[in-house]
Amino acid sequence: MLDQDIIVAPATALGGAIAVIRLSGKGAIECCDAVFVGRTRLSDAPTHTLHYGRITDNGRIIDDVLAAVFRAPQSYTGEDSVEISIHGSRYIASEIIALLCRHGARPATAGEFSARAFANGKIDLSQAEAIADLIASDSRAAHAMASTQMRGGYSEALGRLRQRLMNAMMLLELELDFSEEDVEFADRTQLCTTLCDTDSLVGSLMHSFATGNAIRSGIRVVIAGEPNVGKSTLLNRLVNDDRAMVSEIAGTTRDTIEEDAVIDGIHFRFIDTAGLRTTDDRLEQMGIDRTQKAIDTARIVIRVVEPSAKAIEPMPLSKDCREIVVVNKTDLSAERNIDDAIYISARENIGIDDLRRALCSAVDTAGLYRGDVVVSNARHYEALARAHNAIARAMTGLDEGISSELVAEELRTATDAIGEITGEITSDEILQSVFSKFCIGK
C-alpha cells in the first residue's frame, strides 16, 4: 500500500451534482497535466491554488473541471496531489479515472490515501482511525468525539503517558549500566508515585471506553416491562414512527424490534422487547429470553409500568447500565406511587419530552464538547489494558524488590502497548487491518 505509484480514486460519492477525483503520488501533477487544458499548466502552479480548465482525450472534451493543486509536503498525503472537481456523472468520473490510468496512475486501494498520510508523518494511526469515525459519525456526540481525536488531542494525551513511562524505564536501564557500582538513579518512592499516577490516567481512559464505544455505535436503550404496559407505543413515540405493532392483546410483541433516533445530538438505538412474565407459551418464552439478553447488553433500560404499580425493586443490571422507571398511561389514572419515576402517556404524547431529557442526561457528553479525551476504539482499549497490566506488574515488582531489569521490561511492554495506538510501534498486520476498513478514495 505504501509504494510510490500515482494513485487515483473518487473522493466523494458519485451521482450527485458535483464529485471530486483525488490523485496523489510523485508525478501526480504532471500526470494530470497530460489530460488537463487550462490557462496555465498545473506543473507551473504554486501549491494550494485552484484552476479552471477542461479534461480532454485526444481533443475530445470530457468535462469542464476545477483542479486544486497541493504540492508535497503540504497536502493530505504529504505527496504531490491534485483534486479534480467534476460534474457528478458516474460516466464522467469513470472516463477521467480511466484516462488518468492510461497516463501513469493506478486505482487506489481502500484507505491508501490515509495510509500514505500516516507513512509520511501527516497523521498518526489514531488520527487515521478518527478520520474514518468522523466520516461515519451520525450524531453531534460522535462527531465531537472523532473531531477531538482527529485534531490530535488524544495523541497528545497518549504521548504524555508514554513519555512518563519511557523516562522511568530509562532511569532503571541506566542503573543496569552501573550495576557494579550499586547506584540508584530512580528514587523508588518517587517512581512508585509516578507509576501510580500514570496507571490512574490509563485507568481513566479505559473507563471512558464504555461511554465512547456506546456513543460511536449508538446508545442501546431497552424498553422493558410486563405485557401490555405500552412499550411498543412508547417506542413508536420516541422514534416518531409506527415501527412496532400496537395491540391491547398482551404478548403481541414476541421478538425484539430495533429502531434508531438522534435526540439532542446523541444517537440512541431503541429496542422494544417482549413483555416479562411467566408463561407456558414456548414462542413467547423465546421472546422473553431475548428480552433478557437485550437487557444484559443495554446501556439504559426504560422500565415501563402502569400507574397502579407500587414501589418496585430495581432490575439486576450491569454496572454500566442505568435504569429509568417510566409510569405510562397517566391519561387513564392520576396515581403517583413511585418516587423518581417519569410519568407519561405514550398514546397522548404526555411527558415524552421529560423522558427524552432523562435519556440525554443519562449519557455524559459534556466532556466531549469540551474536547476531553474519550476512548471509543476496541483496539485502543485492548492496548490500554495491556499497558495497565504491565504497569501493575511493575509496581508489584518494585514493592517486592525485584531487579531493575525486570521492572524496566514491564515498563517497556507498557510503552509499546501505548505506542501501538498511535502507530509509533506497529506492524504490517495492524496497518492492513486499520486501513482496509476505509472507503476507496480516503
Buried (B, 14 or more C-beta within 10 A) or exposed (E): BEEEBBBBBBBBEBEEEEBBBBBBBEBBBBBBBBBBEBEEBBEEBEBEEEBEBEBBEEEEEBBEBBBBBBBBEEBBBBBBBBBBBBBBBEEBBEBBBEBBBEBBBBBBBBBBBBBBBBBBEBBBBBBBBBBBBBEBBEBBBBBBBBBBBBEBBBBEBBBEBBEBBBEBBBBBBBBEEEEEEEEEBBEEEEBBEBBEEBBEBBBBBBEBBBBBBBBBEBBBBBBBBBBBBBBBBBBBBBBEEEBBEBEEEBBBBBEBBBBEBBBBBBBBBBBBBBBBBEBEEEEBBEBBEBBBEBBEEBBBBBBBBBBEBEEEEEBEBEEEBBBBBBBBBBBEBEBEBBEEBBBBBBBEEBBBEEBBEBBBEBBEBEBBEEBBBBBBBEBBBBBBBBBBBBBBBBBEBBEEEBEBEEBBBBBBBBBBBBBBBBBBBBEEEBBEEBBEEBBBBB
